[in-house]
């Protein structure tokens, strides 16, 4: 129950922030309005983001991802009806967030280490309290403090960066993460979840924040796509992109 609630909260946050988006980028705005009809196809997402890569599959890899569901504290005593609508609950039977699924697939296929990006001040479990906090952080360009740092970043050549897309942008915690590290000379593989915006402006933000890194086109998928579908199709994408150790 706890994991289902966390996944539903994540979808609800992404959807609401997307719906609250302005017309800063007309492409992203038009994409968010089609979330319901998009169907959450992982295949479509892969073809949209491309599979080109120059990463060497024998390089040492790290998966670093930020999941809202891992940054809200204990949800074990919460009821599903208190945080979500019947329509959203009907949209997914997932027990894990799709970022967690992709991180595990990368680890299994490449031997990558996993780093969880966690804020020191968790988001509120109550949705009506949490949303204003997230919105304020984005409007004020805030950088929340993170709990931990990556040990010996120099040992890694390829960094898979997993992030939800909030209002077509990187969440504040991801800005803090990029502020902390210099990825010059490394290859970044973006992994994203969304409810219609795809990567939005997230890739261009990464390029601005890490100008010395090689940033690949990456893979993004609708947050409500079934876990098993993501696991299968993302794994196939990794294989076809040449990112898996032989």
N, C-alpha and C positions, 0 to 999 in steps of 0.2 A: 504493500500500500504506500509506504513512504516513497519508494522510487517512482511509482506511478504519479503521485502528487507532484513530485519535483519536476518530472517531465512535463506535466500539464502546466505548471507555473511557468516553465521556460517558454513554452509555445505561446502562452497568454501574453507574456512580456514582449516577445518579439513581435507578435501581431499588433499589440497596442502601440508600441513605439513606431512601428511602420505606419499605422493608421494616423498617428499624430504628426507625421512628416510634413514638412513644408515643400514648396516647389523649388528648392535649391537646385536639384538636378531633375529635369523633367523626365529623363529616362527612368530613374529610380522610382519616381512618383508613379508613373504609369505602370511599372511592374508590380508595385505593392497592391494596386487595385485589382490585380488579376490573380491573387493568391488562391482564392477559392476555386477558380476554374483551372488552375495550373495542375492540380492533381498530385503534386509532390513527387514527380518522377525523377528518380536518381539518374536514369539514363539521359533524360533531357538536360539535367544539370551538368552532367559530364560533358555532353557535346557542346553546351554553351560555353563552358570554361576552357575547353581544349585539353589536349593531352601532351603538348610539346614539352620537352624537358631536356636539359643538358646535364642533369645530375648523374654522377657516377654511382651505380647501385652498390658498389663496394665501400662507399664512404660510411663513416659512423654517423648514426642519426639519432635525433631527439624529437619527441613529440611534446610540445608545450601547448596546453589549451586552457581556455577560460570557459567554464560552464556555469551559468547562472544557478542551476540546480545544486551545485556544490558550494555555493556562496550564500546560502540562506539559513544556515543552521539546521536544527533538528525539526523535521516535519512529521515525526512519528505520531503526534497527537492531533494532527489536523484532519479534517473531513474533506473529502473531494468536493462535496456540494458547497463548501464554504469558500472555495477558491476558483471554481470554474463553472462553466455553463454546460448543460447537457449536450449542446451541439458540439462544443470543443471536445468533451469527453468521448463523444461518438466518433470523432475524427481519427483517433489513434488508440491502439492497444499496446503501445510501446511501454516497456518497463525500464528502458535506458534512454538517455539522450543520444541523439545521433552523433554528437561530437565524441562522446565516450566510445560509441561503437567504432567510429573511424580510427580513434586513437589505438584501440585494441587491435584492429586489423593491421595498422602500420606496425605495431610492436610485434605481432605474430609473424608478419611477412618479412620484416627487415631487421628484427632484433633491436629496434629502437628503444631507448629509455623513454619513460613518460614523466613529465613534469606538470603538476596541477597548479594553475595560476589561481591563487586564493587571496582575497582582500582581507585586511585586518578588521575591517568593520563590515560584517555581513549585511546583506540586504534583508529588509524585514520580510518575515514569512507572510504577513498580511499584505495582500496585493494592493489595497487602496493606500497603504503606507509606503510600500516599496516603489510604486510607479513614480510618485513625485520626486523621490530621492534620485532615481535613475535619470529622470528628465532634468532635474536641477544640475546634476553632475555634467550632463552633456551640454546643456545651455551655457554653463560657466566654464567649460573646458577644464573640469577638475581632474586631478590625477589621484585616485585613491591609493593608499599605501598597501603594499603587498606583504604577505606573511613570510615568504621564503625566497631564496635566490637559487639560481642554478649553480650547482657545483661544477667547477672546471668546464666552463663553456668552450674553451679552446679545443677540447677533445672531439667536439662535434663538427662535422662538415655540412650536414644537411639538417635543417630545422623545419619540422612540420608545425605550422602555427594554426591551431584550431580556435575558431571564434564564432559566436553568434553575430549576426548583423542587426544592429539596433538603429532604426530610423536611417537605414542605408549607410551606416557608418560603423566604425569600430567602437565597442563599448569602452567606457573610461578606463577600466582595468587594463585593457589592452594597450592603451596609450601609456599607462604607467609602466607596463612591461617593456615596451619598445624604448622608453626613456632610459631604462635601467641598463640596457645591453647594446653593445655595438656589434652588429652582425656583418661587418665588413669582411669580404672574402668568403662568406658562407652562402649556401643556397637555401632559400626559403620556399617552402611548398605550402601555400595557403589552403586551409580547409575551413569551409564555412557552412553554417545552417541559417536558413532564412524562412520567411513566410511570403515570398513574392519578390523581394528586392534583389535576389541573387547576391553577388558580392557588393552591390551598390558602389560606394566610394572607397570601400575597405582596401582594395588593392592599391589604389593611388595613394592612400594614406600611408600604407606600408612603404611604398617607394619613396615617399617624402621623408619618412622617419628613418629609413635605413637605406640611404643612397648608395652605400658601398656593397650592398648585398645583391646577389642575383635572385630576383623574385619571379618564380614561375607562375603560370596561369592558374594552377590549382584546381580544386574540386569543391563545388558547393551543392547543397541539396536542401530541399524543403524540410523543415524541422519535423513535419508530421509524417514524413515517409516512413513506412514500416521498417523496424530495425533490421529484419532479415533481408529485406530488399537492399538496404544500404550496405549491409555487410557483404552481400554477394556482388553488387554492381560496383561498389567502391573498390573491392578487392580486384575485380577485373580491370578497373581503371589503373590501379597501381601496377598491375602486371604489364598492361599495354604501354604505360608511360615509361617503362624501363627503370622503375624505382625499387624493384625487388631484387635482393641479392640472389644470384644464380647458385 
